Structures are given as C-alpha cells and as structure tokens.
Amino acid sequence: MKFALPSAVNAAAALLLSLSAIPIHSLPINPASSVALEKHTIEGLNNYNCKLTPVHPRPVILLHGATLTVYSWSTFAPELIKRGYCVFGLTYGKNKKIPGFGGLTPVEDSAREIGAFADEVMRKMNVSQVDIVGHSQGGILTRYWIKYLDGAGKVYRHIGIAPIHHGTTLNGIATLTTALGLFYPFRSVYEPLIPSLSQLLANSTFMQTLNAGGDTSPGVIESNIATKYEDIITPWKSCFQHGPGVINAALQDLCTLSLDEHLDILHSKVALQFVLNQLDPSTAKTASCLSLL
C-alpha cells in the first residue's frame, strides 16, 4: 500500500483510512443499511443446540478485526460448521454513532465484552474451555482477557489470522505523522468515534501494556498465520508471537501463489487449512497451494 503525503490533511487522512482498513465513504450513513447488515446471518453460527463431540470437544469462538463485524467470517465459519465444529461469534465493540461496524470501542472494553460472551458460551455449552480464532484486532482481545481480566484457564487454543500482536507502523505513516506532530492533533477527530485505532499502533501505551512480560499466554496453545503482502499491519512479522511452542507461519511460505492481503486472508483456503490443522492436529492436511483446489 502506497501513501502520498503532500499536506498535513492528507497525512492525517492516510492515517485514519489505513487504521480503519475501510474507505471512509463506505461508512453507512443510512440507518437502513445497518439494519440490513444485522439481518444477514451465517447459518449454524451461535447454535447452542450444537453437540460437542470427542473429536470437537470445545466450542470455537471467532473474533473479527477493527471496523469489521462477525460477518467477516462468511468463508471460515460455514467451513468449520460443516466439519462438525460448534462455532460462535459476535460483533463486539459497537458504537451507535457508526452503525453497522464493530471493533470501534477501546480494546480493553472489547476484551471485557468478548470475555463475557465466552463465559456465556461455556455456560450454555457446559464446558470450561473454548478455542478462539481471531483476525487482526480480534487476535489480541483474548490475550488481554487472559492477562488482565478473568480469562486465565478458559482458553485451550488461540489462533491468530493476521493478528496485530505488536501493533502497526502503517508502512511508516504512523511514525512519520507522529514525528511531524500531525498525529496527536488528528486524534481529536477520530478518537471519539473509534478510540481503538490509536491503541493498535506500534509502541502505543496499550501495546506496551499488552506485551509487558512477554507476548504469549501461559497454558494456551498458540499459533499465527500472516501474509507477506500485509497492507495494514506492518511490518508483517509483527503479527507473530515469540515464545516456546508458538507456531508462526507465513501464508506465502505455504503457497507462493497466495497474494492475499490483510482482509483477503479471511477468504484464503490455504489460511483456512492452517486453522483447521491447528484446531485438530490429528486430522491435519498439508496447507499448501493444493488447498486452493
């Protein structure tokens, strides 16, 4: 992703648009559009009548990224459900001022929200642990829930898809605008609407808090997949964790034909096979270009 910075206004705009991962003109201003979005469903999602089995003994919770919704899982969720997983998800972090989008509120609040959702899933499904798959911001909420709230011991597997474990420099945009004194004045524009955005920058106070003492969660089996064509989280290796037992994979190392970027990876069959392999290593199949067939 390339950015032009001919003026302070353009720099600020680039920062906001890059962080949000969506063009500002696509934000719904017609309430009917958000209503239509809410009516969209993923068949089989949040089915509390789903039966857990010895093969799939834990519910799988899917957590979307910033400015997205649970429907960003329209490719992965049906595939997991088809394979017998009990799959759950929610649109967390809503702001009434920007209807139809999630992941907007402070990350700490979103972590608290997804924790309450996970507790509800465990209670209704009569289990003590869940597996969680998170994309982008959704890949760090579980860690905060475990580390600073009441999530310890409640997560068995945690899988990140382009997760923002160490924040993003936005290809240097965030660093440059901060150095030029442009970033903080612009915060007053977007922060009342999307306070999570500045928290996701590399070296933010939130990121320092999240990764203090290490970027892994004791007792949790953790794995991540990232794309070398990452256009939101840069450098792309900041998607990885560093600790014993962590599995980190680059999508293009599995299949050189994969050109997926930050959002496209949610529709990658190669990434899907990686996730399936992590959820159930006993039935793992090689995630490769053959997964595209």
PyMOL commands that set and color helices and strands:
alter all, ss='L'
color gray80, all
select helices_A, chain A and resi 8-20+24-26+31-39+70-73+76-82+107-125+138-148+173-179+183-190+196-199+205-211+236-239+251-254+264-267+269-279+281-283+289-292
alter helices_A, ss='H'
color red, helices_A
select strands_A, chain A and resi 60-63+87-89+130-135+155-161+221-226+247-250
alter strands_A, ss='S'
color yellow, strands_A
deselect
rebuild
show_as cartoon
